[in-house]
Every structure is written in C-alpha cells, then in structure tokens.
Amino acid sequence: MDAIDTVTRNHVRDIIKGGRRLDGRGLTDFRNIRIETGLIQNAEGSAQVDIGNTRVLAGVKLDVDEPMEDTPDQGNLIMSAELLPLASEKYETGPPSPDAIEFARVVDRGIRHGECFDLKSLFIEEGKVWGLFVDLYVLNYDGNLFDAGLLAAMSAIAGTRIPKYVNGKADREDRTARLSIRNMVSSATFAKIGKSIVLDPSGDEEKAADCRLTIATDGETVRAMQKGGMGAFTQKEIDELIGVSLNKHSGLKDMMTRAQV
Amino acid sequence: MASSSNKPELIVNGRRLDGRGFDELRTIKIVASPLKNAAGSAYIEWGNNKILAAVYGPREATPRHFAESTRAIIKCRYAMAPFSGLSEHGRSGPNRRAIEIAKVTKEVFENVVMLNEYPGSQIDLFIEVLQSDGGTRAAGITAAAVAFAASGIPMRDLPYAVSVGRIGDEVALDFTMIEDNYADSDMPMAIAPRNNDVLLLQMDGKLTREQLSKAVSMAIGAGKGISEIQKNALREAYERSSK
C-alpha cells in the first residue's frame, strides 16, 4: 500500500466513524445505477452497468458446444471476467488474477443458483448444446464490481437471443428466439470499515475496508454469498445484511426489467 | 451442484447415507508436524478426505515488490492431486476453483496470524488434497490452522472450518461429496472460535433467512468438537517431540 492509499484509507475511516460517507450517501444507499442493454449488436446479448463511476460491460455469446459428461441434456454456462488495464492503474496485463477469477465465479454462482434460466433449454440435439459464454469486461473501476457484474450479466442474459441452429452451426443472421428467463437475481455488497458497514463501497471505501460480504438474492431467498478480505463478520451482522439485501432486490429488478429493449 | 435427473435419495428413514444425523460431523483425525522440512505442518483425515497442509517461513518476500513494509504477506496454494477424486485423472496444479479457494483461505489466516511481527516477509501456506470426499476447503483450513500453530508463528486464534447447507427441508452439517453434489445448498464457513468471528463465508444454492441463520448456528455449534481435535493434535506433537 503506497502513501496516498494510506492517507485515503485513514480519511475514509475517520469520516465513517462519524456515521457519514465520503460522498454523503446513507450507509445502505447505492450510488446512481444506470443499465443499458443491447450496445453490442454482434453479441447475442449485452448490457453495460454503471454504479457510480464503476462500469462493467457484459457480453453474451452462444456457440454450438458439446455437453458436459454428467449433464448430457443441458447447455453450458461459462462465465469469465477481465480486469482490463484500461480500467484502473492497479490492473495489469497477464493471466487472470485471483481477484478476477473470484469475481467471475461469484457472479456465475448468482446466475446459476438463482436458476435464472433453464440450462436444459439450451439443449439442441444428442451431443450438441449451446454454450452460453458471458464475458464481464471491467471498463472503469471505482469499487463494488460484484454488484455491477451481476446486474450486467443478468441484464445481458435477460435480453439474449438464440441463433438458429442450421446443419450443426449457429446461424447468427437469424436470432429471433429469446432465451426464456425464469428468475431474476441481484446482489448487494457490503464493506465493513472499522465498526461500520456500508452498502455499495466505492473504490476509496474498498481501500479502507476490513472485509466485504456479497449476498445474491431473488427477493425471497438467498442464492449465493461470498465474503472477502481479512476482517470478520458476526452472526448478527450477517443476518441483518441478508435482511437489507432481500429488501434491495425489487428496486434492482425493476431497473433491469426497464432496461430491456 | 449438479441438477442431474438421477439424483439419489440423500435421506433414508431420517438418516443420511452414511448413517449420520443432521448435525453430526464425520470422524476427524489430525496429526500435527508430519513433515520435517516445513516450519509447521498438519495431516488431516476428515471422513475420506486426506489432506496435507504446510507452512514455510517467515522468509524474505519475493518478488520484492510484493513485500509490505508494515507486515508479512501470506501466499497460499490449494491444489487437488490428479488422483484425488473418484472421476477421471485430473489436471495437476490449481484450476480456477482452486485459485479462488486459495484466495479466501489466505484471507482467513491474514486475520488470525500476527503479521505485524514480520514486516517485509512472506509466509507460504500449501494445501495439497491427496484424496477428496467433499468439504476439502474446510478440512484444508482446519489442518492449515494446526500447521500454523505448529510453526510457532504467533496467532490471535486457532480457526476451524466446516461446511453447512440444506438437503431437502433439512439444514445439515459437513457434506460428503455425494451430498455436496446433490444438496440444495452448500455453505462453507471458517470461524475464529474466541468470538465466533466469521472469517470465510461462501454459499450457493437456495436458503431462506431462517434456514441460513440455523446453518450458521450449526457451524458454530460444531466448532467446539473440531477445536478440541486440533488442540489434541498439537498437544500430541509436543509430547512426541519432548520425549
């Protein structure tokens, strides 16, 4: 951690001790969220999400694929993430970092265990299924990638159109069939900073945080969780944060629904 | 969690496939300090899981730009041996799942190890899964805590880990591989028992707020027994070495 990070960290921690945040938000407020879908016409589905200055673009591609051995009647969901060097001075080129892998896997678990679509609907014929590839491109980093990533992936998947299958290949000229969506999930990520806990941490708040907790729900039940960082949460805190996450879902779901073209 | 159509019955006559009750752990055996070269090590058999954990260091952090001027850094490797599973020959070395597990495992020990004692240095934690049967990250962390303690590096607490989750309507403790594959929810946790601080928490599947609360309580409830086994292993190692 360099000197300027230490100064930022101390500043954020001092302010939060007084129950306030750097940007004046309430402790359980999101920053402004903007969702735009369909930007990438060549993709089968796409969505760009801004949470404050954090920007994540999700692109969906469907390729003719072979099913996994243990699920011959299901398509495949493959989620990857790139922390692009253009998104932050902290990101470097090279193979995926543990942070990038964790990011992709947590978003994957939200979508998969949220049962957002039926993988069986991606079955084509014996030995042939659709592989649904979701790539999360981080374009600008200012904290809370996880919530932006899940909103982007969910919104992109919700607008995905399936190419026609012709002679063993995908005909992308004809993409009229829609992927049928069964459930919508969203997540809420919290950062614990000293004794305070805040929703949707900014980049500076993440620098100051002891740990974070991401909770993905469909408003009724919890579908995925991930704690990160060296700090600790108590049982009571976890229960309260689940309550907040369940309450935040309907607003986020409305935003995703409205963003569909 | 495979949502396969040929899902086996996981609960027969109110009991689990291996005869355990819902809040019952598998048999856990830990041997502290089995490896000579490591600063600290532990071998754990947790049900059919067989896992080695070793700690090296503190030593100079490499490359140098990874070093922190105020504390030691921890590097963690978690990997499953190519022969460790029941299915085909695996690829050697860490895959994406393993890299994520190593990251969250490292964070557990960053919390409890007194890193400020060793500025500029690194401590390596290696977890090698030799045989797997569900819950390897929990068993690996439980063993790693013993390896750290055996190394003599000062710690604030001796964490343990265990998985909880849901099978049908039942919240249950410590899934085997087959339960893990077909359960409705899985939630590995690592806990520092002094204040029941939650240091690792991952979850997937589907749980209500009430089920989740019950599962966390079950993981905390299992802690006393696991901690006792960890401490006994350390005690036995000291007795062996003082003979």
HADDOCK unambig.tbl for C-alpha pairs under 7 A between the chains (distance, minus, plus):
assign (segid A and resid 71 and name CA) (segid B and resid 4 and name CA) 6.55 0.50 0.50
assign (segid A and resid 98 and name CA) (segid B and resid 99 and name CA) 6.00 0.50 0.50
assign (segid A and resid 98 and name CA) (segid B and resid 100 and name CA) 6.12 0.50 0.50
assign (segid A and resid 98 and name CA) (segid B and resid 103 and name CA) 6.54 0.50 0.50
assign (segid A and resid 101 and name CA) (segid B and resid 96 and name CA) 6.43 0.50 0.50
assign (segid A and resid 101 and name CA) (segid B and resid 100 and name CA) 6.54 0.50 0.50
assign (segid A and resid 102 and name CA) (segid B and resid 100 and name CA) 5.42 0.50 0.50
assign (segid A and resid 109 and name CA) (segid B and resid 204 and name CA) 6.41 0.50 0.50
assign (segid A and resid 113 and name CA) (segid B and resid 204 and name CA) 6.18 0.50 0.50
assign (segid A and resid 113 and name CA) (segid B and resid 205 and name CA) 5.05 0.50 0.50
assign (segid A and resid 221 and name CA) (segid B and resid 206 and name CA) 6.19 0.50 0.50
assign (segid A and resid 221 and name CA) (segid B and resid 207 and name CA) 5.52 0.50 0.50
assign (segid A and resid 221 and name CA) (segid B and resid 208 and name CA) 4.71 0.50 0.50
assign (segid A and resid 221 and name CA) (segid B and resid 209 and name CA) 6.88 0.50 0.50
assign (segid A and resid 222 and name CA) (segid B and resid 206 and name CA) 5.68 0.50 0.50
assign (segid A and resid 222 and name CA) (segid B and resid 207 and name CA) 5.27 0.50 0.50
assign (segid A and resid 222 and name CA) (segid B and resid 208 and name CA) 6.10 0.50 0.50
assign (segid A and resid 223 and name CA) (segid B and resid 204 and name CA) 5.53 0.50 0.50
assign (segid A and resid 223 and name CA) (segid B and resid 205 and name CA) 5.21 0.50 0.50
assign (segid A and resid 223 and name CA) (segid B and resid 206 and name CA) 4.75 0.50 0.50
assign (segid A and resid 223 and name CA) (segid B and resid 207 and name CA) 6.73 0.50 0.50
assign (segid A and resid 224 and name CA) (segid B and resid 203 and name CA) 4.92 0.50 0.50
assign (segid A and resid 224 and name CA) (segid B and resid 204 and name CA) 4.18 0.50 0.50
assign (segid A and resid 224 and name CA) (segid B and resid 205 and name CA) 6.45 0.50 0.50
assign (segid A and resid 225 and name CA) (segid B and resid 202 and name CA) 5.09 0.50 0.50
assign (segid A and resid 225 and name CA) (segid B and resid 203 and name CA) 4.66 0.50 0.50
assign (segid A and resid 225 and name CA) (segid B and resid 204 and name CA) 6.53 0.50 0.50
assign (segid A and resid 226 and name CA) (segid B and resid 201 and name CA) 5.73 0.50 0.50
assign (segid A and resid 226 and name CA) (segid B and resid 202 and name CA) 4.41 0.50 0.50
assign (segid A and resid 226 and name CA) (segid B and resid 203 and name CA) 6.52 0.50 0.50
assign (segid A and resid 227 and name CA) (segid B and resid 200 and name CA) 6.05 0.50 0.50
assign (segid A and resid 227 and name CA) (segid B and resid 201 and name CA) 5.11 0.50 0.50
assign (segid A and resid 227 and name CA) (segid B and resid 202 and name CA) 6.27 0.50 0.50
assign (segid A and resid 228 and name CA) (segid B and resid 104 and name CA) 6.53 0.50 0.50
assign (segid A and resid 229 and name CA) (segid B and resid 107 and name CA) 5.66 0.50 0.50
assign (segid A and resid 230 and name CA) (segid B and resid 107 and name CA) 4.68 0.50 0.50
assign (segid A and resid 230 and name CA) (segid B and resid 108 and name CA) 6.22 0.50 0.50
assign (segid A and resid 230 and name CA) (segid B and resid 110 and name CA) 5.59 0.50 0.50
assign (segid A and resid 230 and name CA) (segid B and resid 111 and name CA) 4.94 0.50 0.50
assign (segid A and resid 231 and name CA) (segid B and resid 111 and name CA) 6.07 0.50 0.50
assign (segid A and resid 231 and name CA) (segid B and resid 199 and name CA) 6.78 0.50 0.50
assign (segid A and resid 232 and name CA) (segid B and resid 197 and name CA) 5.44 0.50 0.50
assign (segid A and resid 232 and name CA) (segid B and resid 198 and name CA) 5.23 0.50 0.50
assign (segid A and resid 232 and name CA) (segid B and resid 199 and name CA) 5.04 0.50 0.50
assign (segid A and resid 233 and name CA) (segid B and resid 197 and name CA) 5.82 0.50 0.50
assign (segid A and resid 233 and name CA) (segid B and resid 198 and name CA) 5.11 0.50 0.50
assign (segid A and resid 234 and name CA) (segid B and resid 196 and name CA) 6.96 0.50 0.50
assign (segid A and resid 234 and name CA) (segid B and resid 197 and name CA) 5.39 0.50 0.50
assign (segid A and resid 234 and name CA) (segid B and resid 198 and name CA) 5.95 0.50 0.50
assign (segid A and resid 239 and name CA) (segid B and resid 213 and name CA) 6.75 0.50 0.50
assign (segid A and resid 242 and name CA) (segid B and resid 209 and name CA) 6.95 0.50 0.50
